[in-house]
Amino acid sequence: MEAKAISADQTSGCCKVTLCRQCGLETSGGADFCCPGCEAAYAAASTLEDHAVYSLLAHDNEDGSYTLSLGVEGIHCASCIRLIENALAAEPDVTGARVNMSTERLTVTWTGARDRGDKLGGVVTKLGYKLHALNDNDAVAHSQERTLLRAIAVAGFAAANMMLISIGLWSTGGETMGVATRDLFHWISALIALPTVIYAGQPFYRSAWAVLKEKHTNMDVPISLAVILACVMSVSETLRHGEHVYFDSAVMLLFFLLIGRYLDARAKGKARESASKLQSRLFGVATVLEGGKVSQVPIKELRQGALVLVATGESIPADGIVERGASAVDMSLITGETVPEAVAEGADVFAGTVNLSAPLQVRVSKASEKSLLSEIVRLMETSEQGRAKYVRLADKAARLYTPVVHAMGALTFIGWWLLASAPWQESLLHAVTVLIITCPCALGLAVPVVQVLASGKLMRAGVLLKSGDALEKLTGIDTVVFDKTGTLTIGRPELKSHDAGPNDFALAASLAAHSKHPLAGALRDAFEGDVISVEPVEVPGHGMEAHIDGKSVRLGSRAWCGGQPDDGDAVLELWLAVDGQPKARFQFADQLRTDAKETVSALKARGLEVHLLSGDRTQVATDVGAALGIDRVQAEVKPAGKCAYLADLKEQGRTVLMVGDGLNDAPALSAAAVSMSPSSAMDITQNTADVVFQGDLLSPVLTAYDHAVFSTRLVKQNFALAALYNVVAIPAAVLGFVTPLVAAVAMSGSSLVVILNAFRLNLRKDG
């Protein structure tokens, strides 16, 4: 079984702690295991079949299906992705399988029994790919990089020495050197080259052999074929006392291919950095206080109700409620806000955030796999795995790669040998060049590396993508429709005044306790007494209604509760009515988001049409629109009316982004082409929007739009670069203008150019 090492670092102050690979507890002296027992258990587990553990890592979905996410070692091209996805898709009960090339992550979803994951893991390993838990990504990546560096060192050393021999051969031009001397130089080259090719080429040979055994191919097949053919041809020429051998070309070819693969691996590691940092915080250990005793427990084993101790400088291990202590917490991982947030007893805290100033005791409210951090990780996986239009285009092109490249190699050989009457050695050399230079890597990386970088950067800004094609949808919008309460405003109104007596206040607070509306929440918070046990019904667009002691009690809008005619005051309000008679009026104040006007102005400057769509009274909505510079204002619109308004915009040919409350505006959000929603950390999992942002600013709407536009531009540029490479390189190789060595450099360079172009996203400043 592939080693399932847990590689995680827990930061306490500035110290780095090494965790046991078996149990996750802290080790001493940087050892891999905390005790001989764990080392023995780890060794025993390593003798099991791979497929005996995969189902344990599966995630339960709400619809009863299971999703398994694993790191995949050995993915080098789009053919690898297609091979794995097709093999899994052919399995019964599999509803989805997706491999992300830039993060080297496999996500497969299936119905039926959980232990189906065991067989599905075995399907992939049978193809020759190695699987590992996502928390092992860094350790596996480092291992791969070390292997590549060793191979590069060997190939580079051999290439340098062989160049000395080759210079001697080239300088004479074969005219003054005797046959015996030339043969000696050739045999010395063979003695250096053949062991080097056997050792340094193993990353390619192993991958090629694994897929060939399953009667498939990938990019490493033509590479391996090219290197082996060059060596076989050179040995043949040496035995025949020929003038030309290509041992130096084979070694140099491997040298540059290995450098390209190493740089590619480093770039991919950088691309998945954001997700890796999040993943690392899901592992490690927590200090648990139970029965007066303190113990160390792996974070993944924490359960609801556990009391954890969080020292200053430590990451909070799980979602929970502060039971004792007061401190400042770095919430940037969750909200994107850089200013620490003060917390005290009763405050909600979240896994992965950092306790900055004082020790805390936190009562765990959610198990590790249900924490907000786990949900954010899953959202990032979803956004990175999405099959947007450009991903599907790249997939279609990749499917043509294998038959086309081998056909072109064969036709090149036949053309030069039969039609151009070239020697078979020269013809074979041109065919080898075509095999090397024809690579779909640049095309395969064009989209996923941009997706990964974009989702990571947006996550750091407090913006989470809940849909894989959200960025693509955002690019096409021409209209932005804002809801008011909780969107343009902060959504935390406070009770300003009321005319209710104690009993009416209690009635209103009792109904408000069952509503998610911001005004109801403010009313409930302002009431300091005991609420009445009621079971109200929410009437969409109107408010809450309950029957208490035979009387109909309503809490909601002025018109629904029979309030006095509008006096023109632009205030937020709720009315209480009993048996149709208004009893009390509650007035609230809510502040606009501090950057709302600047954000609206910036959106309009980008050519977008901005609307305000609100269920509030006309005077309130009009005043907000005037303050923000929004001319198109629709007020007193019910949920069904919002959907109709969006449908009308669609009929006019508009592509709409709806920005509204993800809990209360769900129908309108679904009716828009793409949707965004401000959301508290507690509501992310319930939110129905395509994109969720947090914090008290509106600028994430602008940030998401700008990133979407720039990301799409980068994707198009990457496609253009990949297409340009193939249009220029392939004909040049077929016509004999390119050597195998140049082909190796060009092939590796094409992938790196695409990756580096995508990294411009990280260099771009927001705003």
N, C-alpha and C positions, 0 to 999 in steps of 0.2 A: 504494500500500500504506500502511496506517496505520503511523505512525512507531513503531518498536520501541525506544524510548529506554530505556536502563538507568539507573534512578535509584537510586543506592545510596550510602550514606555509610559509610565505614569509620572507626571511632573509634580514634585512637591518642593516649592520654592524654586531652586535652580538645580536640584539634584536629579539625575537620571537613574531610574530604577529598572533593573532587568527582571522580567517575570518568567516564572516556570513555564516551560513549553507544554506541560501536561495539565497542571491545575490552575495556572494563572497567578499563583502567589509569588511574592517577592523572593528573589534568590540572593545569595551572598556572593560577593566577589565576581559578579557578572556571569555566574554559572548558568547553564541552560536549564538545570533542574534544581528544585529546592531540596530534594532528598533522594536516596537510592530507590525508594518505592516508586516515586514518579518516573524516574529514569527507566525502571523495569517495566512499568505500565506502558510507557511510551514505546519502548522497544517491542513489547508484546503487540501493541496496537498496530505497529508498523508491519507485522506479519499478516494482518488481515487483508481481505480483498478490499479494494477501493470502494466498491459499491455497498459495503456493509455500514458505511457511516453517512452517506450523503443525505438520506432522509431525515437525519437528526438536525440538519441545518436548514430544513425547509421552513417556510413561513406560511402560516394559515391565513387564507384570504376570507373575506366576509361571505363570499358566495359558496364556500365549501371547497374551493380548489386550493392547490398548494403551489407556491412559487419557491424555486431554489435558485440562489445566486452564488456562483462560484468563480474563482479566478481560473483562467485557462493558460497553461504554459505551452508555447509552441506555435502560436498564431502569428503568421508572417504575411499573409496576403488575403485578398478577398475570396480566393478559392478555398482557403481554410474555413472561412466563415460559412460559405455556402455548403461545404461538406458537413460541418457540424449541424447546422440548422436543418438541412434536409434529412440527415440521419435521425434527428430527434423528432422532426415533424412526422416521420413515417411510423413512429411508435404510437400504439393505441392510447387514447385518453389525453394525449398532449395537445393543448390548446394554443400554445405559443412557445416559440424558441427564438431567442435573439442573442447574437454575439456582437459585442462592441469591440471593434478592432483597436481603437486608441486606448481603451482601458483594459483590454484583454479580459473582459468579464462576460460570463455566460449567464443568461436568465432564462429559465424554462418553467412553464406553468402547465399543470396537469390536473385532471379530475380523478376521482377514485380514491384509492388507498394512499396514505402517506408514503408507505414503503416502496411505492413505484419509483420514488426518487433514487433508490439504490440501483435499480436496473438502468435508469436513464443516465446516471453517472457512469455506469459500466459501458454504455453505448459509446460515450465520448472517449473514454480511456482506450477502448478497443481500436479506435481510429488512430491511436498513437499520440494523443494529447494528454498532458498531465493536468489534473484538477487539484485545486487547493482551496481552503476556506479563505474568504475575502480578507480576514485579518492577517493572513500570511502573505498578502500581496507584496509588502515591502521586503520581507525576508526572501521570498522567491525571486523578486526582481533583482535584489542584490546578488543572489546566487547566480542568476543568469548573466548578469553583468560581469561577475568575476570569471565565469567560464569563457565569456567572449573575450575578455581582456587577456586571459592566458593564451587563447587561440591567436589573438592579434599579435601578441609578443612573439610567439613561435613563428607565425607566418612572416612577420616583419623582419625578424632576425635572419630567417632563411632567404627572404627576398633580397636583403642587403648583400648577403654573401654571394648569392647567385648572380647578382648584377655584376660583381667583379669578374666572374667567369664569362658572363655574356659579353662584357665589354671587350674581353680578349678575342672572342669569336667575331664580334661585329667589326672590330677595328681592322681586321685583316681582310674582311669581305670574302673569306674562304679561298683567297688566291695564293697566299704565301704559306698558309698553315697546312701541314701534311695531314693525310687521312687519319693516321694513328693518333696524332696530337688532338685533332678535332674529336675523334671518338673518345679519347680520354676525358676531354672537357665535358662531353655529353654524358659520360658515365658518372663523373663527379656531380654534375647537375642532377642526374637521376637519383644519386645517393642522398642528396640534400632534399630534393623536391618530393620524392615519393613518401618518406615518413612524415614530412610536413603536411602534405596533402591529406594523408590518412588521418592525422591527428586534428589539424586545424579545420578540416572540412566536416568534422563530426556533427556540428549543429545542423548542417544541411543534409547530410546523409541520413541521420536518424529520422528526421522529419520526413524525408522523401520515402524511405523504406517503409515507415509506418503506414503511410497512406497508400503506397503501392500494394502492400499486403491486403488491403481492403478494396483493391481494384479502383482506386481513386488517384487523383493527382493534386498537387498544389504547386506553388511557385518554386519550392526547393527541388522539385523533380527536374525541371530544365537546368537549374543551376548545377545540381549534382551531375547531371548528364554532361553538361558542358565541361566541367572540370575533369571528369573521368575520361571523356573523349580526347581532351587535350593531352592528358597524360598517356593514354593508350597510343595515340598517334605519335607522341614523342618517343615512347619506348620502341615502337615499330620502326621509326626512322633511325633510332640509335642502333638497333639490331641489323638494319639494312645498310649501315654506314652512310645514312643520308646526310645532307648538308644542314637541314633546318630541323630544330626541335623547339618545343614550346613549354619546357619545364618552367622557365622563368615566368612566362605568361600565366601559367596555371597557378603558381604560387602568388604572384602579384594580384591576380584575379581574386583569389581567396582573401588576400590581405585587405583589399579595398572593399570587398563584399562584407567582411567581418567588421570593418570600421563603420560602414554604413548601417549594419544591423545594430551595432553597439550604440551609435548616435540615435538611431531610431528608438531603441529601448529606453535611452535616457529621456528622449523627448516625450515618449508615451508616459513615462513615470512622472514627468513634470505635469503633463496634462491631467493625470488622475490624482494630482496632489491634494486637491480640495476634498475629494471623496475619501482619500486615504486618511486624511487628518480626522475626518468625521468618524470613519470606521474605527480608528485606533481608540477613540474615546468610548466605544461600546465594549471594550475589553479592559482587562486590568483587574484591580481588586478594590474593594470598599471596606472601610472599618465599621463593623456592626457592633452595636451595644445591645446585649440581650441577657436578661437576668443578672445585671450588674457586672457581666464579663464582656471584655472586648475581644473580638476575633476578626480575622481577615477572611473575607468571602469574595469569590469571583463576582464581578459585576453582573455577568450573565445569569447568575443564580439568585440575584436579589428578587424578593417577592414583595407584593403589596403588604404594608404594615410593618416592615422592618425599620428599625431606627438606626440611621447611619451617622457617624461622626465625620465632619468635613473640616479638616485643618485649614489654616490660612495658606493660600497658594495652591490648594488642591482643586481638581475638577470635581464638581458635584456628580456623583455616580449614577443618579436616577432621578426621575421626576418625583417631586414630593412637596411637602409643606413644612416650613420652618417651625420646629417645635420649641426650640430654645436658641437664643442668641440673636444678634443683629450684626449685619455686615454689609459690605458693598460687593456686588456680584457683576462680573464682566459677562454681559448678555450678548456680546457681539456675534457669537456663533449662531444665536437664535434670531436676533432682531436686526443685526447689522449695525446697531448703534454702538459707537465707541465709548460713550460716557457710561461709567459703571452705574448700576441701579441699586438703590438702597433697599434692603430687605430686613424684615423683622419677624417676630412670631406671627404665624398665620399666613405669611406670604408664600406664594407659589414659586418654586425654583425648578430648574430643568436640567436634565442630564447633559453633560458636556460643557456647561457654563462654569466659570472659575470663581471660587470664593476668594476675595481679595484682602479683606481687612481684619476679620475676627473669626474664631471657630464657630461652627454651627452644628446643631443637631437637627437632622431632617428625617421626617417620617415618610417613607416611600409610599407614593400613591399609585404608581403603575409599575408593573414588572418591566424588566429591561427591554424585552422584545416589543413592548407596547409604548415605550417612551416616545416623547416628541422627537428626540434625536434619531431614534430608529425610523420614525416616520419620515423625517427629512432625508435620511439616507435612501429610503425606498423611493421618495419622490425624485431625488437626483438620479437614481438608477432608471426610473421611468422616463425622465426627460432625456437621458443619454441614450436610451435604447429605442427611442421613438423612430418610426419609419416615415419620415416626412418625404415630400416629393423627390427631393434630391437624393435621399438615401435609396429610394426605390430605383432611381435612374442609375446610380452607381452599382447597385446589385445586378441589374440587368446587364450592364456592361461587363461585370466580372464573370457572369455566367458564360460569356463568349470567350473568355481568356484561354482556357486550357485547350480546346480544340483549335483555336486560331493560332496560338503560338507554336504548337507542334507542327501544324500544317505548314506554317510559314517557314519553319526551320527546315522541314523536309523539302519544300519547294525551292528554297534557296540553294540547298545542296545539289538538287537535280539540275537547277538552272545553270549554276556555275560549271558543273561537271559535264553535263550533256550538251547544253546550248552554247556555253562560252568556251568549252573544251579546256577548262582549267584542270590542273592536277587534282586528284582526289583529296590530297592534303589541304590544298588551298580552299577547295570547295567546302570541306568539312570545317575549316576554320571560320569561314563566313557563316555557315549554319550555326556554329557554336555562338558566334557573336549575336545572331538573331535571337537565339534562345535566352541569352543573358539580358539583352537590352529590352526585350518585350516583357514588361512587368506591369501588372495592374495596381501595384502598391499605392502609387500616387493617387489614382482614382479611388481606391478603397479607403484612403485616409482623408480624402477631400472633405467629407461631411462630418464623420464622427469626431475628429479631433476638434473641430470648431464647436460642435454641440457640447462636448465635455468642458472645454474652456469657458464657453458662455455660461453654462449652468453653474459652474464653479464660481465664476466672478459675480454673477447675479446673487448666488447664495450668500456670498460675503457681504453683499449690499442689502441683505434682508429680503431678497426676492426669490421665491421658490416657484419653479415650473412644475405644474401638476400634469401637464400634457406634453407628450413627446414632440408634437408639431406646433407647440404654442409660439415659438419664435418665428416660424414660417408664416403662421397666421397673422401675427402682429405686423409683419412687414407689409402686408397687403391692405391694411386699414386706411380709410380716408376720413373716418368720422369717429369721434369719441363721445360717448354718452355717459355722463356722471349722475349717479344718485347723490342726494344731498347728505342726509343724516348718516354719520359714521363713515362717510367717504370724503366729501369736501370739508365736512366738519370732523373734529376729532372723534366724535361719537361717544363722548363721556359727559353728557349733560348733567347739570346739577339742579336740584329743585330750588327754584328762586322764591316762589311764594305759593300760598294756597289758602282757600277759605273753608277747609274741611274741619269738622269737629272731630274729637277723638275716635268716635265709633266709625264715622265715614272714612277717616284716615286709615283705620285698621282694615276696613273692607277693601279699600283701594290697594293697600299694600299686600293683602292676601291674594288678590287677583294678579297683581304685578309680579308676585313671586314665581308665577308659572309662565311668564313671558320672557322672550329673549330680546325684546325691543329695548333700545338704549334708554328711552324715557321711562319705561317700566322699571328697568334696573336702577335708575337714579331715584325713583320714588321709593322703591323697596329699601335702598340704602339709607334714605333719609328717615325712614320710620324706625323708631327705637323700641317699640313695644313688641308684643307677641302677635304673630299673624294667626288667622283663623284657618282651620283645615277645610279647604275647598277643592273641587275638581272642575276648574273652568274649562271652557272650550274656546279656542282661538278662532276668530272669524277674520280671515285674511282681508287686509285693507281697512279693517274697522277697529278691532281690539279684542278684549277678553270678555266672556260672558259666563256667569255661573248662577245657579239657583240656590239661595240660602234662606232657610226658614220659609220656604214657599214664595220667596220674592225673586224677581229677575234683577240681577245686579250686573251692570256693564261698566267697563273701564276702557275708554278709547277716544275716538275723535269727537269733535264738537257736534257735527251733524248726526252722528250715530247715537249720541247720548242725549240729543235734544237740547243742546246748549243754546245760549242767547246768540242772536245774529252777530256776525263778525264785526268787531269794533275797529278793525283796521290795524290793530297792534300786531307787529311782526314778532310774535313770540311762539315758542314751542309750548304745547299744552296737552294735557290729558283731562278728560272729563269723567266724573263718576255719576252714574244714573241708577236709580232704584225704581223698578216698575215703570220705566219710561220717563221718570221725572229727574231732571238734573239736580244733583246734590252738592257737588263740589267741583272746583276748577283748580288744576295743578299747573303752574307755569314753570318753565325750565329755561335755562340758558346753556347754549352750546357754542363753542368757539370754532372758528374756521381754522383749518390747518395753516400753520404759519407761512408755508410756502405755496399755498394753493393758488394765489394770484399769479405768482411767477411761473408755476407749472402750466397753468392754463395758457398764459401768454406764450410760453415756449412751444406748446403743442400747436397753437395757432400759427406761430412763426414757421413751423415745419409744414404748413399747408393743410393741417387737419381741421375739420369742422367740429366745433365743440358744442354739445347740448347739455342742458340740465333737466333731468327728469325726476320729479319728486312727488311723493304722496302728501307732502305738507301743504298748508294753505297758500293761496296765490301770493299774498303779501310777503310771507316769509321767503318763499322760493324766489320771487322777483328781486327782493332786496339782496339775497345771496348772489344771484346772477349779476346784478349791477355791481356789487363789490368786487367780483372776480372777472368782470369783463365778458360774461357769457350772455349773448343776445338771444339765443334760442332757449327759452325756458317753458317747460310744461309742468304745471302744478296740479295737486289734488288728483293724481293719477293712481288708480288701483293697480294691483299686480297684473290683472288681465289687460288693463289698459297699457301698461308698460310693454307687454309682449306685442300688442297691436301696434304701438308706436314704432317699435323696432322692425316689425314686419313691413310697415309702411316705408321706412327708410330703405329696407332691402329691396322693395319694389321699385324705388327710385334709383336703384343701382348703387347704393351706398354699401360699403363694407365697414361694419360697425364693431368697435371695441366698447363693451359695456363695463363700466367700473362701478361696482355696487356691493352691497352687503351680501356676502356669500351664503348667509343663512336665511335672510329674509327675502332676498331678490333672486332666489334660485331660478324661477321660471324665466325671468328677463335675461339672466346670465346665459341660460341655455339657448335662448332665442338669438343671441348675438353671434357673429362670426367667431369672435374670441372674447374672453372675459377675464377681468382682473378684479381682485377683491382685497381690501384691507382686512386683516384678520389678526386677532389675538393669538398667542401661542396655543391656547387651549382649544381654539376652534379650527386649526389647520386641517385636521383629519375630516371634519364635517363639511368643510368649505367645498362648494361645487364649482368654483371658478377654475379656469385653465392656469391662471397665474395668481399667486398669493403674495402680498407684501405686508411687512410689519413696521411698527413705529408710528410716530405722530406726524410724519411728513408725507406729502403727496408726490414728491419727486421720484419715488420708485416707478411710477407710471411712465414718466419721461425716460428714466434709465432703461427700463425694460424695452421700450419702443426703440430707443437709440441702439441698444445692443442687438436687437432683432434685425434692424436695418443693416448695421455694420457686419453682423454675422452672416447674413444672406449675401452681402457683397463679397465677403471672404470666401464663402462656399463657391460662388460663381467664378471668382478669380482662381480658386484651386482647380475647378473643373477646366478652366481655360488653360492653366499651366499644364495639367495632366494631358489634355488633348494636344497642346502644342508639342509637348515632349514626344508623344507617340507619333504625331504627324511628321516630325523632323527626324527622330531617331531611327524609326523602323525602316523607312526607305534608305537612309544612309547606311544602315547595317546590311540590308539586302544587296545594295549596290557595291558593297565592299569598301566603303569609305571609313569604316570604324573597325578598330581592332578589339579583341575580347577585353583587353585591359581598359580601354576607353569606355567600352560598353558597361563594365562593372562600375566605373566611376559615375557614369551618366545615370545608371539605374538607381544607385544609392542616392545620388544627388537629387533626383527627381522627387523622391519621398521626402528628403530633408527640406527641399524648397517648399513643398506643400505644408509641412509641419511648421516651418519657421514663418511662413505667411500667416498661418492660423494664429501663431503666438503674437501677432500684432494686436490681437484683441486685448491681451494683457497689458500692452503698452499704451493703449488708448485711455485717455482720461475721461471720466464720467462728466456729463453735463454739456 
